[in-house]
Amino acid sequence: MAFTVRKIKIRRAKVKNQAGALAQLLAPVAEAGLDLETVVAYAQKKTGPADVYCSLVDTGKKAGAAADACGFAVDDASPALLVEGDNGPGVPRKVTQAVADAGVSMRVCIALPVGCKFAALLGFDDPADADKAAKKIRAAGKA
């Protein structure tokens, strides 16, 4: 089972941790016609801000400027990979074992099956770690 592995540029925003805040943040994104590839939002506690991370399908300058205007700044401190492939028993373990075999730690791992496919967003501490992991994940997909 082959894996498609792509580097993605993470953008970050903060919102109040309250009902409707995420929808309000995403409203101008939709109005600007931006297609989001990933969206992850979480709050550490019941009070205080929530972090929102996203990546765009269109990575061109116009889309980037629109995302900036909507409050999503590029987060260069969060190198990330998007891994996609056929879903099946043991796929998450295969992907995470490949990362372990690369000798790197992940900052975040979010994996979801969608029908017979899966997608995983993997975040790392530095670009070199993401590159090492990508190489091992691609190899694992060929094994």
N, C-alpha and C positions, 0 to 999 in steps of 0.2 A: 504494500500500500504506500504510494508515494505521498509525500507531504510537500505542499507549496509553502515556502517560508519567505516572507518579505519584511524588510525593515519598514516601520511606520513612524511617522513624526507625531509625537504626542503633543497635544495642546491642553492647557490647564486653565481652569477658572475656579473661583470660590463663590459660594452662595450661602445665604443664611440657611440655617438648618430649620426650615419651617415648611409647612404644607404649601405647595405650589411654586416654590422657589426654583426648582429644576425646570419645570414647564415654562416659567417666566424667562429663565436664562436661554432656553432653547427656542423660544418664539422668534427672536430676530434671526437666529440661525436658519430656521425654516423659511422666514420671509425673504432672506437673502438668497434662497435657493441652494444652500449648501447641503450636500449629501454626506451625512456622517457615517463612517465605516464602523466606528466603535464609540460607545459612550459608557463610562463607568463613573458612578457617583457614590460617595460614602461619607459618613460622618463618624468621627471617633467617639463622640459623646452626644448626649441629647441636646446639649447647649454648645454654642460656638459654631463656626462656619463648617460647611461641608465642602469637600474637594470634588471637582468634576474634571474628568479627563476624557478627551475624545481624540479621534483621528478622522481626517477627511478623505473621502474617495478622491476628489480632485486636489492635487497637491500643488497646483499652479499658483502664481503670484496673486492673481485676482481673488481666488478662493481664500488664500492666506490672509490677504488684506481684509476681506469680509469677515473672516473668523476673528481677526484681531479686533475689528470694530465691534464685534459681538461680545468681546470680553475674554476670548480664548487666546492666551499667549502661548507661543511655542515653549515647550518645556525641554530644553536641551539636556537637562539633568536626568531625563528619563528615557534612555534608549529602549526601544521596544521592537518586538517581532510579532507578526501575525502569522500563525501557523494554521493551515487549512488542509483538509483531506477527508478521506472516507472514514466514517465512524465505525466502531466495532469494539468488542471486548478488549480491554487492555490498551487502547489507544492513548489515554492520558498517561498511563504508566510509561509507555514507550517514549513519549515526548519528554516527560520529566526525567526519565533515566538517561536520555540522550544529553540533556542539560547537565545532569550529574556527571556523566562521562566526560563532558567538556571541562569539568572542574570548576564550574562557576555556580553562584547562587542567584536565584531570582528574587527580585523585589516584589513581584506580583505574578500570579498565574490565575487567569480566568479562562476556563474552558467550558464550552457549551456544545452539545449535540444539536443539530437541526436536521431532523429527518435522518437520512443515512449519511450525512456529512457532519463534520465537526469544525469548530474554529476555536483557537486558543490565542489569547493575548498574553504575551510574556514580557515582563519588564525587568530590566537589569540595572546594575549600578554604573556601568560604563560601556561605551561602544565596543571595546575589545571583547568584553564578556558576551555581548550580543552576537558578535561575529563568530566567536568560538562555538557558542550554542547553535547558531544557524547551521554551521558546517556539520556538527554531530547530528542534528535533527534531520537534515537532508539525507545523511548516510543511513540513519535509522529507518527512514522511509523507504529506502531501497533494499533493506535487509529482509 
